[in-house]
């Protein structure tokens, strides 16, 4: 899971980032909301955590803009604003959840996990004779477990999350390898590994563009 936190309180932002990473969740924290577009262009996120009181913008305006741009990522509002009117405004603008400061970090973690599950994929999916347990990261072929490397699993998950759509090589590199200096040939090597497991024709190549999981 990958989470984006938009929070200008340096102590809180760093603490939440450390807490999520200690619980096995990748996290990008930005303290300057003007860097949001850059963050969204670099990677995809499973959940966005948004403070309402920021240095340069209102969180409500950011929320509105994200939904107007058809960003479907679940958004958790994290704020000291505790009135019903504030909550109503955010939910009407497209927020998925709302947590009031101060809060228990465990509750924060549970809400993020719940949002990620709710918005994206079922716990298990089948592709031909292959069953994929997304919750436990297990792949079964004809009932027998197939071992995948962490990188191969991340690539498979990304293709599943975008199944039916062509995903570009650039987006794959950003999601799976982040800032590591690797090229398209590495993607091809891992696609080849996945094709050995999945039924024929499951992964379609679009030359010069990317791949699609059918």
C-alpha positions in Angstrom: 0.0 0.0 0.0 1.2 3.5 -0.8 -0.1 6.6 1.1 0.3 10.3 0.4 0.1 12.7 3.4 -0.4 16.4 2.9 0.3 18.0 6.2 2.2 21.2 7.0 2.8 20.4 10.7 6.4 19.1 10.5 6.3 17.2 13.7 3.0 15.5 13.0 3.8 14.8 9.3 7.1 13.2 10.1 5.6 11.2 13.0 2.8 9.8 10.8 5.2 8.9 8.0 7.4 7.0 10.4 4.4 5.2 12.0 3.0 4.1 8.7 6.4 2.9 7.4 7.0 1.0 10.7 3.7 -0.8 9.9 4.8 -1.8 6.4 3.1 1.0 4.4 5.0 3.1 1.9 4.4 6.8 2.5 5.2 10.1 0.8 4.7 13.1 3.0 4.6 16.6 1.6 4.6 19.7 3.9 4.0 22.1 1.1 0.7 21.5 -0.7 2.0 23.3 -3.8 4.0 20.2 -4.5 0.9 18.1 -4.8 0.8 18.0 -8.6 4.4 16.9 -8.7 3.8 14.1 -6.1 0.8 12.8 -8.1 2.7 12.8 -11.3 5.5 10.7 -9.8 3.4 7.8 -8.4 0.0 6.4 -7.8 -1.4 6.2 -4.3 -3.9 3.9 -2.5 -5.0 6.6 0.0 -4.5 10.4 0.2 -4.5 11.9 3.7 -5.4 15.6 3.5 -5.2 18.3 6.2 -7.7 21.1 5.9 -5.7 24.0 7.4 -2.6 24.4 5.2 -0.1 27.1 4.6 -1.1 28.3 1.2 -4.4 26.6 0.4 -7.6 25.4 2.0 -7.8 21.7 2.1 -11.5 21.9 1.0 -10.3 23.6 -2.3 -7.7 20.9 -2.8 -10.3 18.2 -2.2 -12.7 19.9 -4.7 -9.9 20.2 -7.3 -8.9 16.5 -7.0 -12.4 15.3 -7.5 -13.0 17.7 -10.4 -9.9 16.2 -12.0 -11.5 12.8 -11.6 -8.9 11.6 -9.1 -10.7 8.6 -7.6 -8.1 7.8 -4.9 -9.8 7.5 -1.4 -9.2 10.7 0.6 -9.0 10.8 4.4 -9.5 14.2 5.8 -7.3 14.8 8.9 -8.1 18.0 10.8 -8.8 19.8 14.0 -12.1 21.1 12.5 -14.7 19.1 14.4 -18.1 20.6 13.5 -20.8 18.7 11.7 -20.9 21.5 9.1 -17.1 21.0 8.3 -17.7 17.2 8.0 -20.7 17.7 5.7 -18.8 20.1 3.5 -16.0 17.6 3.0 -18.2 14.6 2.4 -20.2 16.6 -0.1 -17.0 17.5 -1.9 -16.0 13.8 -2.2 -14.1 12.9 1.0 -14.2 9.2 1.9 -13.4 9.5 5.7 -12.8 12.1 8.3 -10.6 11.9 11.4 -10.3 14.7 14.0 -7.1 15.7 15.7 -5.8 14.7 18.1 -6.3 11.0 17.3 -4.8 7.6 18.2 -2.3 6.5 15.6 -3.8 3.0 15.6 -7.1 4.4 14.6 -5.4 6.3 11.9 -3.8 3.1 10.6 -7.1 1.2 10.7 -8.9 3.9 8.8 -6.3 3.9 6.1 -6.4 0.1 5.7 -10.2 0.1 5.5 -10.2 2.8 2.8 -7.6 1.0 0.7 -9.7 -2.2 0.8 -13.0 -0.5 0.2 -12.0 1.4 -2.8 -9.9 -0.9 -4.9 -9.9 -4.7 -5.2 -11.6 -7.8 -3.8 -9.4 -9.9 -1.5 -9.1 -12.7 -4.1 -9.4 -12.8 -7.8 -9.1 -15.5 -10.4 -7.4 -15.4 -13.8 -8.0 -18.7 -15.5 -6.4 -21.4 -13.3 -4.6 -18.9 -11.2 -6.0 -17.6 -7.9 -4.5 -14.5 -6.4 -5.0 -13.7 -2.8 -4.3 -9.9 -2.6 -4.7 -9.7 1.1 -2.1 -12.3 1.9 0.0 -11.8 -1.2 -0.3 -15.5 -2.3 -0.5 -16.8 -5.8 -2.0 -20.3 -6.4 -1.8 -22.1 -9.8 -3.8 -25.3 -10.0 -4.1 -25.1 -6.2 -0.3 -25.0 -5.7 1.4 -21.9 -4.4 3.8 -20.1 -6.7 6.6 -18.1 -5.2 7.0 -14.5 -6.5 9.7 -12.0 -5.7 8.6 -8.8 -4.0 9.2 -6.9 -7.3 7.2 -9.4 -9.4 4.3 -9.2 -6.9 4.3 -5.4 -6.9 4.2 -5.4 -10.7 1.4 -8.0 -10.7 -0.6 -6.0 -8.2 -0.2 -2.9 -10.3 -1.5 -4.7 -13.4 -4.4 -6.1 -11.5 -5.3 -2.7 -10.0 -5.4 -1.4 -13.6 -6.8 -4.5 -15.3 -8.4 -3.8 -18.6 -6.4 -0.6 -19.1 -3.0 0.0 -20.8 -0.4 1.1 -18.2 2.6 2.9 -19.6 6.2 1.8 -19.0 6.8 5.1 -17.3 4.0 4.6 -14.8 5.1 1.0 -14.1 8.7 2.2 -13.5 7.5 4.9 -11.1 5.2 2.5 -9.2 7.4 -0.5 -8.9 10.9 0.9 -8.9 10.4 4.4 -7.8 13.6 6.5 -8.3 15.8 3.5 -9.1 17.7 3.8 -12.4 16.2 0.9 -14.4 14.9 0.8 -17.9 12.2 -0.9 -20.0 14.2 -4.1 -20.4 13.8 -4.7 -16.7 10.0 -4.4 -17.0 10.1 -6.9 -19.9 12.1 -9.4 -17.7 9.5 -9.3 -15.0 6.6 -9.4 -17.5 8.2 -12.6 -18.8 8.2 -14.0 -15.3 4.5 -13.3 -14.8 3.6 -14.7 -18.2 5.0 -18.1 -17.1 2.4 -18.1 -14.3 -0.6 -16.5 -15.8 -2.7 -18.1 -18.6 -1.7 -17.4 -22.2 -2.8 -14.0 -23.4 -3.4 -12.6 -20.0 -0.8 -9.8 -20.4 -0.9 -8.0 -23.7 2.0 -5.9 -24.9 1.4 -2.5 -26.6 4.7 -1.8 -28.3 6.2 1.5 -27.3 3.4 2.2 -24.8 3.1 -0.4 -22.1 1.1 -3.5 -21.0 -2.5 -4.5 -20.2 -3.8 -7.3 -18.0 -6.9 -8.8 -19.7 
